[in-house]
């Protein structure tokens, strides 16, 4: 007589790619090797820049990764999905305002965005949060007020909320025409327990929020797996982005930027937005750079376009978003960041400065 074997199902480990078989890791090693052969001092400088930038981001990055893993293990991600799955217009406004007040930078907010999308939060409020969050936060407001002036800090805050609202509304209209139904790349939306296309949390999942998940071995394992997987996935892309950013900063002198975005150039504002994407370092380091460029003759509207476009579409943030979402969503993200910055720059120059 055959006996039925009862097997206990433990959470399956999230696959973590072997570093030397990962294309992103190989790209970093290859680029550093080429630099070491062609220009050893530059290789050392770029490696130091990459490590320093990642180290400065590490507290925010680890906090965001831990929060995302906690949300997944406890089921809190479903609660977030419920909050942002109600009235879409209200959700977009709340997401834009929350983004402008959140303390996360353009890179540190990526794990939270990933967690919201996987949980089934509609793309429209997520996009509003994604656009608004890197532009302004409370600490950056104070530093901008001290490093540039109060007017610029206030306008930048209003711009953050306005660009978030605009991006969320645009995505909402596209969704109503049947576009952008599956924002995440294949393989990243599995196991969320929700209908990601509709953004609705399944009823049976809503009662499974476990605020004391650490008391369960299975939940602790789920937390550890998602923490390692998300940290490794996003960390390698950020390292590559910082490496490329170090080269762009070296070969794009700030003095040349002032000549392109001064009052003598009719296209100063759109050009500042475009230049801001590769030249922008981070929100805090950009404050003295923008102040110096304005002293060299940069238009205030061009400075705003430079700051907002760079914050939203800077190389580290753009690469992290590209690794996360489908190309159509990534294109919308870049387009909204660039056009919103240009429009905000012109409005600031015409309505406030002029």
C-alpha positions in Angstrom: 0.0 0.0 0.0 1.4 3.4 -1.0 1.6 6.0 1.6 1.0 9.7 0.9 3.9 11.8 1.6 3.1 15.2 3.2 5.6 17.8 2.3 5.8 21.2 4.0 6.0 24.1 1.6 8.6 26.7 2.6 9.0 30.0 0.8 11.0 29.5 -2.3 14.2 31.4 -2.4 14.3 34.4 -4.6 17.0 33.8 -7.2 20.0 36.0 -6.9 22.2 36.0 -10.0 25.9 35.0 -9.7 27.9 38.3 -9.8 30.3 37.2 -12.5 27.4 36.0 -14.7 25.4 39.3 -14.4 25.7 41.6 -17.3 25.5 44.8 -15.2 28.3 43.6 -12.9 30.4 42.6 -15.9 29.8 46.0 -17.4 31.1 47.7 -14.3 34.2 45.5 -14.1 34.9 45.8 -17.9 34.6 49.6 -17.8 36.9 49.9 -14.8 39.4 47.6 -16.5 39.4 49.7 -19.7 39.9 52.8 -17.7 42.7 51.2 -15.7 44.5 50.3 -18.9 43.9 53.6 -20.7 44.1 56.1 -17.8 44.8 54.6 -14.4 44.3 57.9 -12.4 40.8 58.3 -14.0 40.0 54.7 -13.1 40.9 55.3 -9.5 39.0 58.6 -9.5 35.8 57.0 -11.0 36.0 54.0 -8.5 36.3 56.5 -5.6 33.4 58.6 -6.9 31.2 55.4 -7.4 32.0 54.2 -3.9 31.6 57.5 -2.2 28.2 58.2 -3.9 26.9 54.8 -3.0 28.1 55.2 0.6 26.3 58.5 0.9 23.1 57.0 -0.4 23.4 53.8 1.6 21.4 54.9 4.7 18.4 56.0 2.5 18.9 53.0 0.2 18.9 50.5 3.0 16.0 52.1 4.7 14.0 52.0 1.5 14.9 48.4 0.8 14.0 47.4 4.4 10.7 49.2 4.2 9.9 47.5 0.9 10.8 44.1 2.4 8.8 44.8 5.5 5.8 45.9 3.5 6.0 42.6 1.6 6.5 40.3 4.6 3.8 41.9 6.7 1.2 42.4 3.9 1.4 46.2 4.4 1.9 46.6 0.7 -1.8 45.6 0.3 -2.9 48.3 2.7 -0.9 50.9 0.6 -2.5 49.5 -2.5 -6.0 50.0 -0.9 -5.2 53.6 0.0 -4.1 54.5 -3.6 -6.7 52.4 -5.3 -9.7 54.5 -4.5 -10.6 57.7 -6.2 -7.8 58.1 -8.7 -7.8 61.9 -8.8 -7.5 62.2 -5.0 -4.9 59.5 -5.0 -2.8 61.4 -7.6 -2.9 64.6 -5.5 -2.0 62.8 -2.3 0.8 61.0 -4.1 2.3 64.2 -5.5 2.0 66.0 -2.2 3.5 63.0 -0.3 6.3 62.8 -2.9 7.3 66.4 -2.4 7.4 66.0 1.4 9.2 62.6 1.5 12.8 62.5 2.6 13.9 60.1 -0.2 16.2 61.1 -3.1 15.7 60.0 -6.7 17.5 56.8 -6.2 16.3 55.9 -2.7 12.7 56.2 -3.7 13.0 53.5 -6.3 12.5 50.5 -3.9 9.3 52.1 -2.6 8.1 52.6 -6.2 8.8 49.0 -7.0 7.0 47.8 -3.8 3.9 49.9 -4.7 3.8 48.7 -8.3 4.2 45.0 -7.3 1.5 45.5 -4.7 -0.9 46.6 -7.4 -1.0 50.4 -6.7 -2.3 52.0 -9.9 0.5 53.5 -12.1 -1.0 57.0 -12.1 -0.4 57.9 -8.4 2.9 55.9 -8.5 4.1 58.1 -11.4 3.0 61.2 -9.5 5.0 60.1 -6.5 7.9 59.1 -8.6 8.1 62.5 -10.4 7.5 64.7 -7.3 9.7 62.9 -4.7 13.2 63.5 -6.1 12.6 67.2 -6.7 12.0 68.4 -3.2 12.0 67.3 0.4 12.0 69.2 3.7 15.8 69.1 4.2 16.4 70.1 0.6 14.0 73.0 1.0 16.0 74.4 3.9 19.3 73.9 2.1 17.9 75.5 -1.1 16.6 78.4 0.8 20.1 78.9 2.5 22.2 78.2 -0.6 20.1 80.0 -3.3 17.1 81.9 -1.9 13.7 81.4 -0.4 11.8 82.3 -3.6 13.6 79.5 -5.5 12.9 77.0 -2.8 9.2 77.8 -2.8 8.9 77.7 -6.6 10.8 74.4 -6.7 8.3 72.9 -4.1 5.3 74.1 -6.1 6.9 72.7 -9.3 7.4 69.3 -7.6 3.7 69.0 -6.8 2.6 70.4 -10.1 4.9 68.1 -12.1 3.6 65.1 -10.1 0.0 66.1 -10.7 0.7 66.5 -14.4 2.5 63.2 -14.7 -0.2 61.3 -12.8 -3.0 62.9 -14.8 -1.3 62.1 -18.1 -0.9 58.4 -17.1 -4.5 58.2 -15.9 -5.7 59.5 -19.3 -3.5 56.9 -21.1 -4.8 54.1 -18.9 -8.4 55.0 -19.7 -7.5 54.5 -23.4 -6.1 51.0 -22.5 -2.4 51.9 -22.5 0.2 51.1 -19.8 -1.7 48.1 -18.4 1.3 46.2 -17.3 4.0 48.6 -16.1 6.5 46.3 -14.6 9.0 44.2 -16.6 8.2 40.5 -16.9 9.3 38.5 -13.8 9.0 41.5 -11.4 5.3 41.3 -10.7 5.0 37.7 -9.6 3.6 36.8 -6.2 2.0 40.1 -5.4 -1.5 38.6 -4.7 -3.2 41.3 -6.7 -4.4 42.2 -10.1 -1.6 44.5 -11.2 -3.4 45.5 -14.4 -6.4 46.9 -12.6 -4.7 48.0 -9.4 -7.3 46.3 -7.2 -6.3 44.3 -4.1 -8.0 40.9 -4.0 -10.5 40.7 -1.1 -9.0 37.6 0.5 -5.6 39.3 0.7 -6.9 42.4 2.5 -7.1 40.7 5.9 -3.7 39.2 5.9 -1.7 42.1 7.3 0.6 40.7 9.9 2.2 43.5 11.9 4.3 41.1 13.9 5.7 39.1 11.0 9.1 38.7 12.6 7.5 36.1 14.9 7.1 33.8 12.0 10.1 31.9 10.5 8.5 31.9 7.1 7.8 35.6 7.2 11.4 36.3 8.3 12.6 34.3 5.4 10.4 36.2 3.0 11.7 39.5 4.4 15.3 38.3 4.0 14.8 37.0 0.5 13.2 40.2 -0.8 15.7 42.4 1.0 18.6 40.6 -0.6 17.0 40.4 -4.0 15.8 44.0 -4.3 19.1 45.3 -2.8 21.2 43.3 -5.2 19.1 44.2 -8.2 18.9 47.9 -7.6 22.4 48.2 -6.0 24.2 47.0 -9.1 22.3 49.4 -11.4 23.1 52.3 -9.1 26.8 51.4 -9.0 26.9 51.4 -12.8 25.0 54.7 -12.9 27.4 56.3 -10.5 30.4 55.1 -12.5 29.0 56.5 -15.7 28.0 59.7 -13.9 31.6 60.2 -12.8 32.8 60.2 -16.4 30.1 62.7 -17.4 30.9 65.1 -14.6 34.6 65.0 -15.6 34.0 65.7 -19.3 31.2 68.2 -18.9 32.7 71.2 -17.1 30.3 73.5 -15.3 31.9 76.6 -16.8 30.7 75.5 -20.3 27.2 75.1 -19.0 26.9 78.8 -18.0 27.7 79.8 -21.6 24.9 77.7 -23.0 22.1 78.7 -20.5 22.7 82.4 -20.1 20.3 85.2 -21.2 21.9 85.5 -24.7 20.6 82.0 -25.6 16.9 81.9 -26.7 16.9 78.2 -26.0 18.5 78.5 -22.6 15.6 76.9 -20.6 15.1 73.7 -22.8 18.9 73.4 -23.1 19.3 73.6 -19.4 16.7 70.8 -18.9 18.5 68.6 -21.4 22.0 69.3 -19.9 20.7 68.8 -16.4 20.1 65.1 -17.0 23.7 64.1 -17.3 25.3 67.0 -15.4 23.1 66.8 -12.3 24.8 65.0 -9.4 22.2 64.9 -6.6 19.8 67.3 -4.9 22.2 68.5 -2.2 25.4 68.7 -4.3 23.5 70.5 -7.0 22.6 73.5 -4.8 26.1 75.1 -4.8 26.4 74.2 -8.5 23.2 76.0 -9.4 24.1 78.9 -7.2 27.4 79.3 -8.9 25.9 79.0 -12.4 23.3 81.7 -11.5 26.2 83.9 -10.4 27.8 83.3 -13.8 24.7 84.5 -15.6 22.3 81.4 -15.7 18.7 82.5 -16.1 16.5 81.6 -13.0 14.1 79.8 -15.2 16.9 77.8 -16.7 18.2 77.0 -13.2 14.8 75.6 -12.2 14.6 73.5 -15.4 18.2 72.3 -14.7 17.3 71.4 -11.1 14.0 69.6 -11.8 15.0 67.7 -14.9 18.2 66.6 -13.3 16.5 65.5 -10.2 13.8 63.4 -12.0 15.9 62.1 -14.9 19.5 62.0 -13.5 21.5 59.0 -14.7 21.3 56.9 -11.5 17.5 57.4 -11.2 16.8 56.8 -14.9 18.8 53.6 -15.0 17.1 52.3 -11.9 13.6 53.1 -13.4 14.7 51.5 -16.7 15.6 48.3 -15.0 12.2 48.2 -13.3 9.5 49.1 -15.8 8.6 48.5 -19.4 10.0 50.8 -22.1 6.6 52.5 -22.7 6.4 53.5 -19.0 10.1 54.5 -19.0 9.5 56.7 -22.0 6.5 58.4 -20.3 8.7 58.9 -17.2 11.4 60.7 -19.1 9.0 62.7 -21.3 7.1 64.0 -18.3 10.3 64.9 -16.4 11.8 66.8 -19.3 8.6 68.6 -20.6 7.5 69.4 -17.1 10.8 70.9 -16.2 10.8 73.1 -19.4 7.3 74.3 -18.8 8.1 75.1 -15.2 11.2 77.0 -16.2 9.3 79.2 -18.7 6.5 79.9 -16.2 9.0 80.8 -13.5 10.9 83.1 -15.9 7.8 84.8 -17.3 5.5 85.0 -14.3 7.8 85.5 -11.4 11.3 86.7 -12.6 10.2 89.0 -15.5 
